[in-house]
Amino acid sequence: MKLKEEDIILLAKSFFNTNLNNLVKGIGDDTAVLKPLKTDYELFTSDMLIEDVHFILKKITPYNLGWKALAVNISDVASMGGIPTCATLSLGLNNKIDYFWLEMFYQGMKDCALEYSVDIVGGDTVYSPNSIVINISLLGGTDKPIYRNKIKNNYILATTGELGNSYAGLWVLQNIKNNFSEDELFCLEKHSKPKPRLKEGNFISSNIQNLSMIDSSDSLYTTVKILCEQSNLGIKIFEKMVPISEQTKAIANKANIKPIDFALYGGEDYELILALPKQEFDNIQDEYIRIFSSKLICIGEFIESSNEITLVTKNKSKKLKDKSFKHF
C-alpha cells in the first residue's frame, strides 16, 4: 500500500495518544501545548538517523528501529541526570516503506515511550527520494544538570555496564548472513534495541555531589577523549577492569579482533560513563547494587597528563590512537 501523508499522520495519532507528563494538546494541532516543567532546568536534545549511515533498512526490524530512534535521545537525557517528557518525530520516507512497516515502527517507538514515560506530541513528514530519515527531538527536565567539565585530577572513571556488545552486534550484521548463534543473537539485540540507563543516571546524579557524566554512544575512546579535552587531564584505562561480556569475547575471537578493541572503539552501547571522586564512588556502591542488582564498575583514573589516553595492560602501558567508532 502506497502511503500518503494523511495515512502517516492518522496512524501516528492512533499510536501516540497518551498523556504521561506535561502534555495539554498533542498531535493534531499546529503545535503541541505543554505545561511548564516542574524542574529548575529544561533539557532539549535531537538525534537524526539516516539509512545506510546509522542503520541498514533490511537488517533491522521496523520495531527495533522505532525503539532505537527514541532510545538514543533518552540516553542523552539520562547522561544529564534528567527525566524525559515529550518528543517530536519527523520522518523522511519513500516508496520502500509500506503501511505494515510503519505500524511496526510506531509500535516499537510507542513501547519505548511507554517504558520511559515519554509522550510523542507531534512532528513532520516529508518525501525523501533516496534514504529514509528519522529525526527525533526530545524535551526533558532536571534540577541538577550534569556537565562534562567537572573533572579533577585523581577522579576515577566508571561505567554502568558492559562495553563492546553493540559493536559486536554490528560486526555480526555485516559478516554473518543467517543461522545466528546464541552469542550473536545476544549482541544483535544489544545493537538493535538499546536500553538507556535512565534510572541509573537519576540515581547517580541524586547521590553524587561531584560528577561528570556522558553516554558511550560514540565509543569509550571518544567518550574519554571528550572528558579529557574538557578537563585538560589525561587518563589511564585499566584493560582488566573494562567489562566485556563472554558473548562479545566469542565474537571478537571469531572476527580475529581483540575484545578490548570492541570495547574501546565500538559505539552505541549507551552505557553511562562517569567521572567522580573515589570516595563518592565507594559511598554509593552498596545502595546502587541493592537497587539495580549490578554494580558500578571502575575502569580508570584521571591523571595530570594533558589529553593523553593510556591503556594499562598486564605487562605494559601504551598510548591509544584514535580508531574511534564510525557509523557504517
N, C-alpha and C positions, 0 to 999 in steps of 0.2 A: 504494500500500500504506500503510495507516494504521500509524504507528509506535507501538509500545509501549515502555515504559521498558526492559524487558529486551532488546528489539531494539537500542536505542540503546547500551546497555552492552556487549552481546555484540559489536556492530560495532566499538565503541571498542577492545575487547580485541584484536580481530583486526588492528587498525592499529597500536596503540601498545604493542608488546611488546618494545621494545628495552631495552637496559641500557647506556647510554653513559657514565654518570657514577658517582654515588654511590648508586644505587638498589639496595636489597636485595629489596624486595617492592613491586610496583606495583599496577595495577588488579585488584580482586577481593577485597580485604580491607577492614576498617573504615577503615584509614588506610594510606597508603604508609609504607614503612620505608626510611629513608635512613641511610647512614653519614655521620658528621660531615665537613664540607668541610675540605679541607687548605689553607685560606686564613685570614688573620688576621681578616677581616671577612666576614659573610654579608650578602647583599643580598636584598631582598624587594620585589616590585612587583606591582601589579594594574591591569588595564585592562578596562573594560566597553564593549562595542559594542552599541548599540540600533538596531534597524531604524527607518528614516526620521529618525534623528538622526545616526548615524555611517555608515550605508550604506543604499542603496536595493536591496531584495532582487532586483528584476527587472533591475537594471543592473550587477550584479556576479556573476561566476560563483561557484558554491559553492567551487570550488577556490581561487580568488583570495581569497575571504573567509576560508577556513580559514588560508591562508598569512598574510594580513594580520593576523588576530586575534592570532597568536603573534608575528609580526614586530614589532608596535608595542611589545610588552613587552620583547623582546630589545633594541630600540633604547634603552630606558631603562637597561638594564644596561650597554650599550655606553657610554653617556654618563657612567657612574660608573667607567669603566675596569675593568669586571668581566667575568666569564665566567658565562654562564647554565648552569644544570644541570637543574633539574626544574620542571615546570609542572603545574598542575591546570586542568581545563576544566569550567566549569559552563554549561549550556545551558537557556534558556527557549524551548521550541518549541511549535508548534501544528500544525494540520492543513494548513498551507501547505507543510510540509516532508514530502517522501517519502523512501523508502529510498535511491533513486539520488542525490538531493540530498545526503543525509547522507554517503554514500560519498565523493562528490567533495569535500565539505567536510573530512572526515577526511583524505583523500589530500593536499589542499593543506597542511593543518596538519602532517601527517607529513613531507612533503617539506621544509618549513621547519625542522621539528625536527631532521631528519637533517642538513641543511646546516649548522645552527648547534650541533649536538651537544646537543640538549635532550631529556630524557625526559618524556613525558606520563605522569604517575603516578596520576591519579585525577581526581575531580571530582563533579559532581552534575547531575541533570536534573530539570526541573520543567515543568509545563504553563503556558504564557504565552499567554493568550487573544487578545491584540491584537498584540503586537510580538515579533519574535524578539530574544532577548537572549543575548549571548555574553560570558562573563566568564572571563578567564584570570589566574591568579596564578602568578608565576614566581620561583623561587629561584635565587640566584647567589652568587658569591663574588669577593673581591678582596683583595689585600694592601695596596692603597693607594686608598681611595675618593676620588673627585674631586668636590669640593663647588663650589657656585656662588658662594661669597662670598670667594674668594681673589684678587680682582682689585685691582690698584693703578693709580694714575694713570699714563698713558702705555703701559699694556698695549695690545697690538693685538687686534683681533677677526678671527678666521679661520674658514673653513668647509672641510669635506671635499669639497664638490661643488656642483653647480648647484642653484639655488633657484627655485621657481615652477612646476616641472614638474607636480607633483601638483595644484596649483590650476588649472593649465591643463587637466589631465585632468578635473577636476571640472566646469569650465566646459563641456567637450565633452559630458560626461554629461548636463548639464542643458539643453543647447541644440542638440545635433546628434543626429538620430534614427538614421541609418544611413549607409552608404557613406562610412566614415571615411577620411580622407587618411592618408598615412604620418606626418605630423606629429601628427595627432590620435591615431593608434594608439600612437605613442611615449609621449605624455603620459598616455593612458589606462592604459598598462602601469605607468607610474611611480606613478599614483594608486592602482591596484588591487593592485599586487604590489610593495610597497616592499622595499628591500634594506638592512637595518640595517648600520651601519658598525662591526661588532663588532671585526674585526681591526684596523681603523684606530684605534678607541678604545683598544685594548690597547697598540698601538704607541705612541700619543701619551702615554698615562699612564706607560708604562715609560721613556720617553725625555725627558720634560719634568718638571722639578722643580717649577716654579711655574706653576700651571694651574687654571683653572676650565673646566667643560665642561657642555653641555646639548644635547639634540637639538632639531631645528627642527620638532617635531610641531605646535606651535601658532602657527606663522609666525615669520619672522625678527623682525618688530617686537615681538611678545610675548616672544620669547626674550631680546632685548637689553633690553627693559623690565625683565624679571626680574633680569637681571645687573646693571643699573644700580641698581635698588632695593636689591639685596643688598649692593652695594659703595658706595652713596651717591655714585656718579660719573655723569657724563654720557657721551655717545658721539657721535662723528662717523662716519657711514657714507658711504663714497665710492661714488656711483652707478656710475661707470665701472668699478669693481673688482668689483661684485657679479656672480657668474657666472650668466648666464641663457642657456639653450640656444636655438639657432636655431628649434627646434620651438615652444618657448613663445613666442618673439617672434612667430612666424607666427600663433599662436592669439590672442595679445594684439591683434595688428593686426586680425584678424577680429572680435574682441569689442569693438574700439574702447576698449581698456583699455591703459594704459601698461605695458610689460613690467616695469618696476621695481615697479609695484603688485602684480603677480603674485608677485614675489619677496619683497616686504616683508610682504604681508598674507595670503598663501596658506599654509596649513598642510599637514601630512602629507608633507613631503619626507623626513623622518627622516635628514637630514644632521646631522653633529655641528658645533656652534658652539662655538668655544673662545676663551678669553681668556688671553694669555700674553705674556711679555716678547719684544720683537722679536729679541733676541739668541738666545733659545732657539728661536724660530721659524726663524731662519736656520740654526742649527746642525743641525737635523734634516731640512731640506728635501731635500737630495740623497738621503739614505737613504730618506726617505718615497717619493720619486719612483721610486727603484730597486725598492722592494718593491711598490708599488701602481700603478705606471705612470700616476700622476696626481700633481698637486701640491696641497699645502695652499694655500688662497687667502686672502690678507689682504684684508679688506673694510672695515676701520675702525679707529679707535683711541679709547680711553677718555680722558676729559678731566675736569678739576675743575669740573664744572658739574652740580649735583645733579639726577640723573634726567632730564636733557634729552637727547632723541634728535634728532639733526640729520642731514639728508641733504645731502651736499655734491655739487652738480651742476656742470656745466661753467661756468655763469655766476653761480651764487648758492648760498647755503645757506638751508635752510628747516627750521624745527622741525616734526617729524612729528606728526600727530594719530593718535589711536588708532582705526584701522579694522581691527583685528586679526581673524584668522580665526574664523569661526563655523561649526560643523557644520550644513549644510543649513538 
